[in-house]
Amino acid sequence: MARRVLPGLMLVMLLGALDQTTTAAALPAVAASLGRFDLMPAVVTAYLAAATVAMPLHGKLGDRYGRKPVLLAGIVVFAIGALLSATASSMPQLIAWRIVQGVGGGGLMIGAQAVLGEVVSPRERGRYLGLLGAVYIVAAVGGPLLGGLAADHLTWRWIFGLYPPLAVVALVVVARTLRLPVPQRRPPFDVLGAVLLAVAVTGLVLLGSGPGGRTAPITAVTALAAAGWLVTARRAADPVLPLRLFRTRAVAVPTAISLIIGFALFGTISYLPAFLQVARGASATQAGLGVTALMAGVLITTTVSGRMITRTGRYKAFPVAGTATAGLGAALLGTIGPTTPLPLLLAALLLVGLGVGLVMQVMVLVAQNGAEHHDLGAATSAVAFVRQIGASIGVAAIGALITSRFAAALPTGIDARIATTLDPERLAHLPAVVRDAFGAAVPPVLGLVAPLFALALALAVALPNLPLRTTAHADPSRRA
């Protein structure tokens, strides 16, 4: 079954991954067409918040009602949101449709990974990790190019118009090839907990997006919602994200490592292109080369480690080696400067990518292997969900540190409010002393990521070394 289902799952994951990379490249064209440049960040934040909120919901609904109908529903909602986004006549309208698209998009990767966990045994799943990793690389490298080409030579609306036809193909392939058992156990759904978790996650994403003066009220609402969710999660018969999962080391440790990886990885790559463009005078294409080097490292080690896990049945050595390698690369990034030779910079980024590739997908594998069948979707979504939360916190925290150091490095007489501008296009037109101050502020902050990888290394050492199951959950005698 796995070979029949895999093309559809890869297409589903490509849809979700491409959307996040193509849209960012076309945002200036979107704002020029619809106006309201001040709402450009909200187009990204709206999708990100909706997708993050939807992740645990899709995982839990898949556990309750079956992977197939939930995944198909996610594809349909994503396609509808994309189609509506393509027809938006104003920025507020586009933001609303991006929320719809995000609700579907949050379930694409979660659903695809949960289905893979259902139809392929953990022992055999390693060989598929490289193929799934290739999807991320295609999206990371091809997405910005596709978005830029559409914005320059067609119109930004073509970006969103591309998704519905691809979604129809994915829908047909998944519907025709996927046959899975229908869960029979359905305790009362924790509606209140789902709402509180959604509010808490939305608050975290908004805080990570830099809401300015609204930080205090958003922080208060987020904290109250998170506290309320913890109470409901303890008492509900079937919570969206069961706390019992985190009592098992096989799920708790991979989730903690994923939180750190999300924080460190996305916090780094969010500001690295700006550093390369401003401090080193690189073009946007050259800055993208750095991210490409990192993602190439991810693809290489994801593929190699996946095959070795399938061959040997052992996984623990890979995250241990990966966190150590990524930590070394992050430490090297902390030493770079405007005159650092480009090969050394690319080598540091490649080390980070090689390390992350040994960790990220393996954490999903370990959590799925350690979870009960009725918690497979919840465990899968927990790893991705917490990694996304880590990414939001990392972008906010590293951005705040860079802003603080940037302001402190500005020469006397320069307005410190310039430090709140981390847009490379604006910084590149400022005086050389300002660009130099920015170049001096970024590397030490990136170097601070290295201790986080050291913490992830300690957690990787604590990973339980459980045997990988050799049988899949899917039972051919009970299909839907």
C-alpha positions as CSV (number, residue, x, y, z in Angstrom):
1,M,0.0,0.0,0.0
2,A,2.8,2.4,0.9
3,R,4.1,2.7,-2.7
4,R,0.7,3.3,-4.0
5,V,-0.1,6.0,-1.5
6,L,3.3,7.7,-1.4
7,P,2.9,9.9,-4.6
8,G,-0.3,11.4,-3.3
9,L,1.3,12.0,0.2
10,M,4.3,13.7,-1.4
11,L,2.0,16.0,-3.5
12,V,0.0,16.8,-0.4
13,M,3.2,17.8,1.5
14,L,4.5,19.8,-1.5
15,L,1.3,21.9,-1.5
16,G,1.7,22.8,2.2
17,A,5.5,23.5,1.9
18,L,5.3,25.5,-1.3
19,D,2.6,27.9,0.0
20,Q,4.9,29.1,2.8
21,T,7.8,29.9,0.5
22,T,6.1,31.2,-2.7
23,T,3.9,33.7,-0.9
24,A,6.7,35.5,0.9
25,A,8.5,36.2,-2.4
26,A,5.4,37.8,-3.9
27,L,4.3,40.0,-0.9
28,P,5.6,43.3,-2.3
29,A,3.7,42.7,-5.5
30,V,0.6,41.8,-3.5
31,A,0.8,45.0,-1.5
32,A,1.4,47.1,-4.6
33,S,-1.7,45.6,-6.2
34,L,-4.0,45.8,-3.2
35,G,-2.5,48.6,-1.2
36,R,-2.0,48.6,2.6
37,F,1.7,47.9,2.8
38,D,1.3,48.0,6.6
39,L,-0.7,44.7,6.4
40,M,2.0,42.7,4.5
41,P,3.2,40.8,7.6
42,A,-0.4,39.9,8.4
43,V,-0.7,37.9,5.2
44,V,2.0,35.6,6.4
45,T,0.9,35.7,10.1
46,A,-2.7,34.8,9.3
47,Y,-1.7,31.6,7.5
48,L,0.9,30.7,10.1
49,A,-1.4,31.1,13.0
50,A,-4.3,29.2,11.4
51,A,-2.0,26.4,10.3
52,T,-0.4,26.1,13.7
53,V,-3.8,26.0,15.4
54,A,-5.1,23.4,13.0
55,M,-2.1,21.0,13.4
56,P,-3.2,19.3,16.7
57,L,-6.9,19.4,15.6
58,H,-6.1,17.5,12.4
59,G,-4.1,15.0,14.3
60,K,-6.8,14.4,16.9
61,L,-9.6,14.3,14.3
62,G,-7.6,11.7,12.3
63,D,-7.4,9.6,15.4
64,R,-11.1,9.8,16.0
65,Y,-12.6,9.6,12.5
66,G,-9.8,8.1,10.3
67,R,-6.9,9.6,8.5
68,K,-8.5,9.5,5.0
69,P,-11.6,11.7,5.5
70,V,-9.6,14.3,7.6
71,L,-6.8,14.5,5.1
72,L,-9.2,14.8,2.2
73,A,-11.1,17.6,4.0
74,G,-7.8,19.4,4.6
75,I,-7.0,19.3,0.9
76,V,-10.4,20.7,0.0
77,V,-10.3,23.5,2.6
78,F,-6.7,24.4,1.5
79,A,-7.8,24.6,-2.2
80,I,-10.9,26.7,-1.4
81,G,-8.8,29.1,0.6
82,A,-6.2,29.4,-2.2
83,L,-9.0,30.0,-4.8
84,L,-10.5,32.7,-2.7
85,S,-7.1,34.2,-2.0
86,A,-6.6,34.4,-5.8
87,T,-9.8,36.5,-6.1
88,A,-9.2,38.9,-3.2
89,S,-9.9,42.5,-3.9
90,S,-8.4,44.0,-0.7
91,M,-5.7,43.2,1.9
92,P,-8.2,42.5,4.7
93,Q,-10.1,40.1,2.4
94,L,-6.8,38.3,1.4
95,I,-5.9,38.0,5.1
96,A,-9.3,36.4,5.8
97,W,-8.9,33.9,2.9
98,R,-5.4,33.1,4.1
99,I,-6.8,32.0,7.4
100,V,-9.2,29.6,5.6
101,Q,-6.2,28.3,3.6
102,G,-4.1,27.9,6.7
103,V,-6.8,25.8,8.4
104,G,-6.5,23.3,5.6
105,G,-2.8,23.7,5.2
106,G,-2.1,22.8,8.8
107,G,-3.5,19.4,8.2
108,L,-1.6,18.6,5.0
109,M,1.8,17.7,6.4
110,I,0.3,16.3,9.7
111,G,-2.1,14.2,7.7
112,A,0.5,13.0,5.3
113,Q,3.0,12.0,8.0
114,A,0.2,10.3,10.1
115,V,-0.9,8.3,7.1
116,L,2.7,7.3,6.4
117,G,2.9,6.2,10.1
118,E,-0.2,4.2,9.6
119,V,0.8,2.3,6.5
120,V,4.5,1.8,6.9
121,S,6.2,0.2,9.9
122,P,8.7,2.3,11.9
123,R,11.5,0.0,10.8
124,E,10.7,0.5,7.1
125,R,9.8,4.2,7.4
126,G,13.3,5.4,7.4
127,R,13.7,4.8,3.7
128,Y,10.8,7.2,3.0
129,L,12.3,10.1,5.0
130,G,14.6,11.1,2.2
131,L,11.7,11.3,-0.3
132,L,9.8,13.5,2.1
133,G,12.9,15.6,2.8
134,A,13.2,16.1,-1.0
135,V,9.7,17.7,-0.9
136,Y,10.9,20.3,1.6
137,I,14.0,21.1,-0.5
138,V,11.9,21.5,-3.7
139,A,9.7,23.9,-1.8
140,A,12.5,25.8,-0.1
141,V,14.5,26.3,-3.3
142,G,11.8,26.4,-5.9
143,G,9.1,28.3,-4.0
144,P,10.7,31.7,-3.9
145,L,11.8,31.3,-7.5
146,L,8.2,30.4,-8.5
147,G,6.7,33.3,-6.5
148,G,9.2,35.8,-7.9
149,L,8.6,34.6,-11.5
150,A,4.8,34.8,-11.1
151,A,5.0,38.3,-9.6
152,D,7.4,39.6,-12.2
153,H,6.0,38.1,-15.4
154,L,2.4,37.2,-14.7
155,T,0.5,38.3,-11.5
156,W,0.7,37.3,-7.9
157,R,-2.8,35.8,-8.3
158,W,-1.3,33.0,-10.4
159,I,0.5,31.8,-7.2
160,F,-2.7,31.0,-5.5
161,G,-4.3,29.9,-8.7
162,L,-1.7,27.1,-9.1
163,Y,-2.8,25.3,-5.9
164,P,-6.4,24.3,-6.7
165,P,-5.4,22.1,-9.8
166,L,-2.6,20.5,-7.8
167,A,-5.0,19.9,-4.9
168,V,-7.5,18.2,-7.2
169,V,-4.8,15.8,-8.4
170,A,-3.7,15.1,-4.8
171,L,-7.4,14.6,-3.8
172,V,-8.0,12.1,-6.6
173,V,-4.8,10.2,-6.0
174,V,-5.3,10.0,-2.2
175,A,-9.0,9.0,-2.6
176,R,-8.2,6.2,-5.0
177,T,-5.1,4.8,-3.3
178,L,-5.7,5.1,0.4
179,R,-7.6,2.4,2.3
180,L,-7.4,2.6,6.1
181,P,-9.3,1.2,9.1
182,V,-12.1,3.3,10.7
183,P,-11.5,4.1,14.4
184,Q,-14.4,2.9,16.6
185,R,-13.4,4.6,19.9
186,R,-14.8,8.2,20.1
187,P,-15.1,9.7,23.6
188,P,-16.6,13.2,24.0
189,F,-14.5,15.7,22.1
190,D,-12.8,18.5,24.2
191,V,-14.3,21.5,22.5
192,L,-13.4,24.0,25.2
193,G,-9.8,22.7,25.3
194,A,-9.6,23.1,21.5
195,V,-10.7,26.7,21.6
196,L,-8.4,27.6,24.5
197,L,-5.4,26.0,22.7
198,A,-6.3,27.8,19.5
199,V,-6.3,31.2,21.4
200,A,-3.0,30.4,23.1
201,V,-1.3,29.4,19.9
202,T,-2.6,32.4,18.0
203,G,-1.2,34.6,20.7
204,L,2.2,33.0,20.5
205,V,2.3,33.4,16.8
206,L,1.3,37.1,17.0
207,L,3.9,37.7,19.7
208,G,6.5,36.0,17.4
209,S,5.4,38.4,14.6
210,G,6.2,41.5,16.6
211,P,2.9,43.2,17.4
212,G,4.5,46.2,19.0
213,G,2.4,48.1,21.5
214,R,-0.1,45.3,21.8
215,T,2.4,42.9,23.3
216,A,1.2,43.2,26.9
217,P,-2.5,42.4,26.3
218,I,-1.7,39.6,23.9
219,T,0.7,38.1,26.4
220,A,-1.9,38.2,29.1
221,V,-4.6,36.6,26.9
222,T,-2.1,33.9,25.7
223,A,-1.1,33.0,29.3
224,L,-4.7,32.8,30.5
225,A,-5.7,30.6,27.5
226,A,-2.7,28.3,28.0
227,A,-3.5,27.9,31.7
228,G,-7.1,27.2,30.9
229,W,-6.1,24.6,28.3
230,L,-3.8,22.8,30.8
231,V,-6.8,22.5,33.1
232,T,-9.1,21.1,30.4
233,A,-6.4,18.8,29.1
234,R,-6.2,17.2,32.6
235,R,-9.9,16.7,32.9
236,A,-11.2,16.0,29.4
237,A,-12.0,12.5,28.3
238,D,-10.3,13.1,24.9
239,P,-8.2,16.2,24.9
240,V,-6.9,17.6,21.6
241,L,-3.3,17.2,22.7
242,P,-3.3,14.6,25.5
243,L,-0.9,15.3,28.3
244,R,-0.4,11.6,28.8
245,L,1.7,11.6,25.7
246,F,4.4,13.6,27.5
247,R,4.6,11.1,30.3
248,T,6.3,8.7,27.9
249,R,10.0,9.4,27.2
250,A,9.6,8.1,23.6
251,V,7.2,11.1,22.9
252,A,8.3,13.7,25.5
253,V,12.0,13.7,24.5
254,P,11.5,14.0,20.7
255,T,8.9,16.7,21.3
256,A,11.4,18.7,23.5
257,I,14.1,18.3,20.9
258,S,11.8,19.5,18.2
259,L,11.0,22.6,20.2
260,I,14.7,23.4,20.3
261,I,15.3,22.6,16.7
262,G,12.4,24.8,15.6
263,F,13.7,27.7,17.8
264,A,17.3,27.4,16.6
265,L,16.7,26.6,12.9
266,F,14.0,29.1,12.1
267,G,15.4,31.8,14.3
268,T,18.7,31.5,12.4
269,I,17.4,31.3,8.8
270,S,14.9,34.2,9.4
271,Y,17.7,36.7,9.9
272,L,20.6,35.2,8.0
273,P,19.6,36.5,4.5
274,A,19.3,40.1,5.9
275,F,22.8,39.8,7.4
276,L,24.2,38.6,4.1
277,Q,22.6,41.3,2.1
278,V,23.3,44.2,4.5
279,A,26.7,43.4,6.0
280,R,28.2,41.6,3.0
281,G,26.5,43.4,0.2
282,A,25.1,40.1,-1.2
283,S,22.2,40.1,-3.7
284,A,18.9,38.5,-2.8
285,T,19.9,35.5,-5.0
286,Q,23.3,35.2,-3.3
287,A,21.7,35.4,0.1
288,G,19.4,32.6,-0.9
289,L,22.5,30.5,-1.7
290,G,23.3,30.4,2.0
291,V,19.8,29.0,2.8
292,T,20.2,26.6,-0.1
293,A,23.4,25.3,1.4
294,L,21.7,24.7,4.7
295,M,18.7,22.9,3.1
296,A,21.0,20.8,0.9
297,G,22.7,19.5,4.1
298,V,19.2,18.7,5.5
299,L,18.4,16.7,2.4
300,I,21.7,14.7,2.3
301,T,21.6,13.5,5.9
302,T,17.8,13.0,6.0
303,T,18.2,10.6,3.0
304,V,21.3,8.8,4.3
305,S,20.1,8.5,7.9
306,G,16.7,7.2,6.8
307,R,18.2,4.4,4.8
308,M,20.6,3.5,7.6
309,I,17.8,3.4,10.1
310,T,15.8,1.0,7.9
311,R,18.9,-1.2,7.4
312,T,20.0,-1.4,11.0
313,G,16.8,-0.8,13.0
314,R,18.7,1.7,15.2
315,Y,18.1,5.5,15.4
316,K,19.6,7.0,18.5
317,A,23.1,7.7,17.1
318,F,21.7,10.0,14.4
319,P,20.1,12.7,16.6
320,V,23.1,12.5,18.9
321,A,25.5,13.1,16.0
322,G,23.1,15.6,14.4
323,T,22.7,17.9,17.4
324,A,26.5,18.0,17.9
325,T,27.1,18.8,14.2
326,A,24.5,21.5,14.1
327,G,25.9,23.0,17.3
328,L,29.4,23.2,15.8
329,G,27.9,24.9,12.7
330,A,26.0,27.4,14.9
331,A,29.2,28.1,16.9
332,L,31.0,28.9,13.6
333,L,28.2,31.2,12.5
334,G,28.9,33.2,15.7
335,T,32.4,34.0,14.4
336,I,31.5,35.2,10.9
337,G,31.9,38.8,9.8
338,P,31.7,41.0,6.7
339,T,35.2,39.7,5.6
340,T,34.7,36.0,6.4
341,P,35.5,34.0,3.2
342,L,32.3,32.8,1.6
343,P,33.3,29.1,1.5
344,L,33.7,29.2,5.3
345,L,30.3,30.8,5.8
346,L,28.7,28.2,3.5
347,A,30.5,25.4,5.3
348,A,29.1,26.6,8.6
349,L,25.6,26.6,7.1
350,L,26.1,23.2,5.6
351,L,27.1,21.8,9.0
352,V,23.9,23.2,10.5
353,G,21.9,21.6,7.7
354,L,23.7,18.3,7.9
355,G,23.0,18.2,11.7
356,V,19.4,19.2,11.5
357,G,18.8,16.6,8.8
358,L,19.9,13.9,11.2
359,V,17.4,15.0,13.8
360,M,14.2,16.6,12.5
361,Q,12.4,13.7,10.7
362,V,13.9,11.1,13.1
363,M,12.0,12.8,16.0
364,V,8.7,12.1,14.1
365,L,9.7,8.5,13.7
366,V,10.6,8.0,17.3
367,A,7.4,9.6,18.6
368,Q,5.2,7.5,16.2
369,N,7.1,4.4,17.2
370,G,6.5,5.1,20.9
371,A,2.8,6.1,20.7
372,E,-0.2,3.8,20.9
373,H,-2.2,3.4,17.7
374,H,-5.1,5.6,19.0
375,D,-2.6,8.4,19.7
376,L,-0.7,8.2,16.4
377,G,-2.1,11.4,15.0
378,A,-1.8,13.3,18.3
379,A,1.8,12.2,18.6
380,T,2.6,13.1,15.1
381,S,1.0,16.5,15.4
382,A,2.6,17.1,18.8
383,V,6.1,17.0,17.3
384,A,5.3,19.3,14.3
385,F,3.1,21.6,16.5
386,V,5.7,22.1,19.2
387,R,8.4,22.6,16.5
388,Q,6.3,25.3,15.0
389,I,5.8,26.9,18.4
390,G,9.5,26.8,18.9
391,A,10.0,28.5,15.5
392,S,7.6,31.3,16.4
393,I,9.4,31.9,19.8
394,G,12.8,31.6,18.1
395,V,12.0,34.2,15.5
396,A,10.7,36.6,18.1
397,A,13.6,36.0,20.6
398,I,16.4,36.2,18.2
399,G,14.9,39.2,16.5
400,A,14.6,41.0,19.8
401,L,18.3,40.2,20.7
402,I,19.5,41.4,17.3
403,T,17.4,44.6,17.6
404,S,18.9,45.2,21.1
405,R,22.5,44.7,19.9
406,F,21.9,46.6,16.8
407,A,20.7,49.6,18.8
408,A,23.6,49.4,21.2
409,A,26.1,49.3,18.3
410,L,24.7,52.4,16.5
411,P,27.1,55.4,16.6
412,T,26.1,58.4,18.7
413,G,23.8,60.7,16.8
414,I,22.0,57.9,14.9
415,D,18.3,57.5,15.8
416,A,18.1,54.2,17.7
417,R,14.6,53.6,16.2
418,I,16.4,52.5,13.1
419,A,17.2,49.3,15.0
420,T,13.6,48.2,14.7
421,T,14.0,48.0,10.9
422,L,15.3,44.6,10.1
423,D,14.2,44.7,6.5
424,P,17.3,44.2,4.2
425,E,15.9,46.4,1.5
426,R,15.6,49.4,3.8
427,L,18.8,48.7,5.7
428,A,20.8,48.5,2.4
429,H,20.0,52.2,1.7
430,L,21.1,53.5,5.1
431,P,24.6,54.9,5.8
432,A,27.6,52.6,6.0
433,V,27.9,53.0,9.7
434,V,24.4,51.7,10.2
435,R,25.1,48.7,8.0
436,D,28.3,48.0,9.9
437,A,26.4,48.2,13.2
438,F,23.9,45.7,11.9
439,G,26.7,43.4,10.6
440,A,28.3,43.5,14.1
441,A,25.1,42.7,15.9
442,V,23.9,39.6,14.1
443,P,26.7,37.0,14.3
444,P,27.0,36.9,18.1
445,V,23.3,36.3,18.4
446,L,23.4,33.5,15.9
447,G,26.3,32.0,17.9
448,L,24.0,31.9,21.0
449,V,22.1,29.2,19.2
450,A,25.0,26.8,19.8
451,P,24.2,26.2,23.5
452,L,20.6,25.3,22.5
453,F,21.9,22.6,20.3
454,A,24.1,21.5,23.2
455,L,20.9,21.1,25.3
456,A,19.3,19.2,22.4
457,L,22.4,16.9,22.4
458,A,21.8,16.2,26.1
459,L,18.2,15.3,25.4
460,A,19.2,13.2,22.4
461,V,21.5,11.2,24.7
462,A,18.4,10.6,26.9
463,L,16.3,9.3,24.1
464,P,15.0,5.8,24.8
465,N,16.5,3.3,22.5
466,L,13.4,1.3,21.8
467,P,13.2,-1.4,19.0
468,L,11.5,-0.1,15.9
469,R,8.2,-2.0,15.2
470,T,8.3,-4.1,12.1
471,T,4.6,-4.1,11.5
472,A,2.3,-1.3,10.3
473,H,-0.8,-0.2,12.1
474,A,-3.0,-0.5,9.0
475,D,-5.0,-3.7,9.0
476,P,-6.0,-4.7,5.4
477,S,-9.1,-6.5,6.7
478,R,-10.6,-3.2,8.1
479,R,-10.4,-0.5,5.4
480,A,-12.3,2.7,4.6
